[in-house]
Amino acid sequence: MRLMISAVAAIALIAVAISMQRSRPPSIELSAASMPSLNEFHETVGVNQLPFQGVEDQALIYPAGTEQ
């Protein structure tokens, strides 16, 4: 009796695993294809019109730890 219950449970588990692999939502494939490229996105938003912001190198302000 236990062997039969284990066999049915194993078959059900395999069936569920196979059905989950086959059923992929189509929205995942479509969402990646419908996204604009990075250049198109920057042109749409107007990134090129933003002012330039320089970043200072702070490596000399915070040097590495000293040896003791």
N, C-alpha and C positions, 0 to 999 in steps of 0.2 A: 504494500500500500504506500509506504513512504517513497519507494523508488518511483512509483507512478506519479505521485504528486511532484517529486523533484523533476521528473522528465517533463511534465506539463509546464511547470514553472520555467524551466530552461527554454523550452520551445517558445513560450510567451515572451520571455526576455529577448530572445533572438529576433522574434517577429517585431517587437517594439523598436529594437535597435536598427533593424533594416528599414522600417518605415520612417524613422527619424532621419536617417541619412538621405532618403529619397526626397523628403519634403523640405525643400529649402525655399524660403520666401523670395519671390522674384524682386522684391523691392531692394534687396541688397545689391543685386547685379545692376538694376536700373539706376540706383542712386549714384554709383560710381561713374556710370556712363554719362549721366546728366550734369555732373559738376563741371563748371567752367575751368579752364586752365588758370594757373596762377597769374599769368600775364593779363588775361582777360579780366580777372577779378580786380587786379590793381588798376587797370585802366577805367573800369566801371566806378570804382570807389574814388579815384582821383588821388592815389598815393603820390604821384609825381608832383602834385601841387603843394605838398606839405613842406615846411621849412626844414633845412638840414640841421640836425642836432649832432654836434661833435661829442665824442666820449673821451674823457681824459684817462690816460693810463695811470693807475694808482699803484703800480708795482713798487715805485720808490717810496711812496708814503707808508706802505705796509710791508716792510721787508720780511724775509723769512726769519724764523726764530733763531736766536743766538745759541751757540754751543756753550755748555756749562761743564 
